[in-house]
Amino acid sequence: MTRKHNLTSAARKEQTVQAVIELCGQEEPATLTTNDIAKKMGVTQGALFRHFSSKNSIWEAVVKWVAKRLMQRLDAAVAQASSPSAALGAMFMAHMDFIVEHPGVPRLLLGQLQKAKPTPAQRMVNTLLFLYRQRVEQLLMEGVEAGQLRAELNIEAAATQYIGMVQGLVMQSLLKRDVPVIIDQAPAVFELYCRGISKTENES
């Protein structure tokens, strides 16, 4: 087994990211201190700051990790889908799975967006949201072009509703303190969404 003091800088940073995400699932990110993080990892604050220049740099590393892993997960789900409509569903469920695996992520991202002053981490969250919306809109447009979705579909509104489904399920799960419940609720929610955007039999 690798001893803690033998960890490389990259391994220590990865350990820090995982600790922050786990802590965000247990308490409010705004109240999280570097002492809390160090205690969770079983190291001193001094050891923590040998790998990060500041608390903000820790948050930046965490958001970077989340953005990369989430988008990889979504892209993989889309790549395996047989059609734009199927890709929308696969992406939706892949996102739900990611949240269940990392329940601290929603609190973490929301906490960054609520900061009054812009930070590098907050800008990264905004970029993540922008790229996410782009992928949804692209799939919706492909669905229209493929004749699977309504020809007159308002792409912008449909993308907003898609993202709203994710946010709504997440918020409900946080209020109930039961994140895994979203896996049970997500299929029915997405089915209702599909009924609203899919091309009907009467449409030629």
C-alpha positions in Angstrom: 0.0 0.0 0.0 1.3 3.5 -0.9 2.0 5.6 2.2 0.4 9.0 2.4 3.8 10.8 2.6 4.9 9.0 -0.6 2.1 10.2 -2.7 3.0 12.2 -5.8 1.8 15.8 -6.2 -0.8 14.6 -8.8 -2.0 11.9 -6.5 -2.3 14.3 -3.6 -4.3 16.7 -5.7 -6.6 13.9 -6.8 -7.0 13.0 -3.2 -7.9 16.6 -2.3 -10.5 16.8 -5.1 -12.2 13.6 -3.9 -12.1 14.9 -0.3 -13.8 18.2 -1.2 -16.5 16.5 -3.3 -17.3 14.1 -0.5 -17.4 16.9 2.1 -19.7 18.9 -0.2 -22.1 16.0 0.0 -22.2 16.3 3.8 -22.1 20.0 4.5 -22.5 23.4 2.9 -19.6 24.2 0.6 -19.6 27.8 1.8 -18.7 26.7 5.3 -16.0 24.3 4.2 -12.5 25.3 5.3 -9.0 24.2 4.4 -8.8 22.8 7.9 -11.9 20.6 7.2 -10.3 19.4 4.0 -7.0 18.6 5.6 -8.6 16.8 8.5 -10.7 14.7 6.0 -7.4 13.7 4.2 -5.5 13.1 7.5 -2.9 15.7 6.7 -1.9 19.2 8.0 -3.0 22.4 6.3 0.7 23.0 5.5 0.9 19.7 3.6 -2.2 20.7 1.7 -0.8 24.0 0.6 2.4 22.4 -0.7 0.2 21.4 -3.6 -2.2 24.4 -3.9 -1.4 28.1 -3.7 -4.7 29.0 -2.1 -8.2 27.9 -1.2 -9.4 29.3 -4.5 -7.0 27.1 -6.4 -8.4 24.1 -4.6 -11.9 25.0 -5.8 -10.6 25.5 -9.3 -9.0 22.1 -9.3 -12.2 20.5 -8.1 -14.4 22.2 -10.7 -12.0 21.3 -13.4 -12.1 17.6 -12.3 -15.9 17.7 -12.3 -16.2 19.3 -15.7 -13.8 16.9 -17.3 -15.3 13.8 -15.8 -18.9 14.8 -16.4 -18.5 15.8 -20.0 -16.5 12.6 -20.7 -19.4 10.6 -19.2 -22.0 12.4 -21.3 -20.0 12.2 -24.5 -19.5 8.4 -24.0 -23.3 8.0 -23.5 -24.1 10.0 -26.6 -21.5 8.1 -28.7 -23.2 4.8 -28.0 -26.8 6.0 -28.8 -28.4 5.0 -32.1 -30.2 8.3 -32.8 -30.5 11.9 -31.6 -33.5 11.1 -29.4 -31.8 8.1 -27.9 -28.7 10.3 -27.3 -30.8 12.9 -25.4 -32.1 10.1 -23.1 -28.7 8.5 -22.7 -27.1 11.8 -21.8 -29.9 12.5 -19.3 -29.5 9.2 -17.5 -25.7 9.4 -17.6 -25.9 12.7 -15.8 -28.2 11.2 -13.2 -25.8 8.3 -12.6 -22.9 10.8 -12.2 -24.8 12.8 -9.6 -25.7 9.6 -7.6 -22.0 8.6 -7.7 -20.9 12.1 -6.7 -23.7 13.6 -4.6 -21.6 16.5 -3.5 -21.2 17.9 -7.0 -24.6 19.7 -7.2 -23.9 21.6 -3.9 -20.4 22.3 -5.1 -21.4 23.8 -8.4 -24.3 25.8 -6.9 -22.0 27.1 -4.2 -19.6 28.5 -6.8 -22.4 30.1 -8.8 -23.6 31.9 -5.7 -20.3 33.7 -5.0 -20.7 37.4 -5.2 -17.3 38.1 -6.7 -16.2 36.2 -9.9 -13.6 33.5 -9.3 -11.7 31.2 -11.7 -13.8 28.3 -10.4 -17.0 30.2 -11.0 -16.0 31.0 -14.6 -15.2 27.3 -15.1 -18.7 26.4 -13.9 -20.3 28.9 -16.3 -18.2 27.4 -19.1 -19.4 24.0 -18.2 -23.0 25.1 -18.3 -22.5 26.7 -21.6 -20.9 23.6 -23.2 -23.6 21.4 -21.6 -26.3 23.6 -23.2 -24.5 23.5 -26.5 -24.6 19.7 -26.6 -28.3 19.6 -25.7 -29.2 22.1 -28.4 -27.1 20.2 -31.0 -28.9 17.0 -30.3 -32.2 18.7 -30.4 -31.4 20.2 -33.8 -30.2 16.8 -35.1 -33.4 15.3 -33.8 -35.4 17.8 -35.8 -33.3 17.2 -38.9 -33.8 13.4 -38.6 -37.5 13.8 -38.4 -37.7 12.5 -34.8 -38.7 15.8 -33.2 -41.3 18.4 -34.0 -40.3 20.5 -37.1 -41.4 23.7 -35.3 -39.6 22.8 -32.1 -38.2 25.8 -30.2 -34.7 24.6 -29.7 -33.8 27.2 -27.1 -36.9 26.6 -25.0 -36.5 22.8 -25.3 -32.9 23.0 -24.1 -34.0 25.2 -21.2 -36.6 22.6 -20.2 -34.1 19.8 -20.5 -31.7 21.5 -18.2 -34.6 22.4 -15.9 -35.4 18.7 -15.6 -31.9 18.0 -14.3 -31.9 20.9 -11.9 -35.4 20.1 -10.7 -34.6 16.4 -9.9 -31.4 17.4 -8.2 -33.1 20.1 -6.0 -35.9 17.7 -5.0 -33.4 15.0 -4.1 -31.4 17.5 -2.0 -34.5 18.6 -0.2 -35.5 15.0 0.5 -31.8 14.2 1.5 -32.1 11.2 -0.8 -30.0 11.7 -3.9 -30.3 8.1 -5.3 -34.0 8.6 -5.7 -33.4 10.5 -8.9 -32.5 7.3 -10.7 -36.0 6.0 -10.0 -37.7 9.3 -11.0 -35.6 10.2 -14.0 -37.1 7.8 -16.7 -40.7 8.9 -16.1 -39.6 12.6 -16.1 -37.7 12.2 -19.4 -40.6 10.3 -21.0 -42.9 13.2 -20.3 -40.4 15.6 -21.8 -40.1 13.4 -25.0 -43.9 13.5 -25.4 -43.7 17.2 -25.7 -40.9 17.4 -28.2 -41.4 14.3 -30.3 -42.9 14.3 -33.8 -46.5 13.0 -33.7 -48.1 10.5 -36.0 -50.2 13.3 -37.5 -47.1 15.3 -38.6 -45.8 14.5 -42.0 
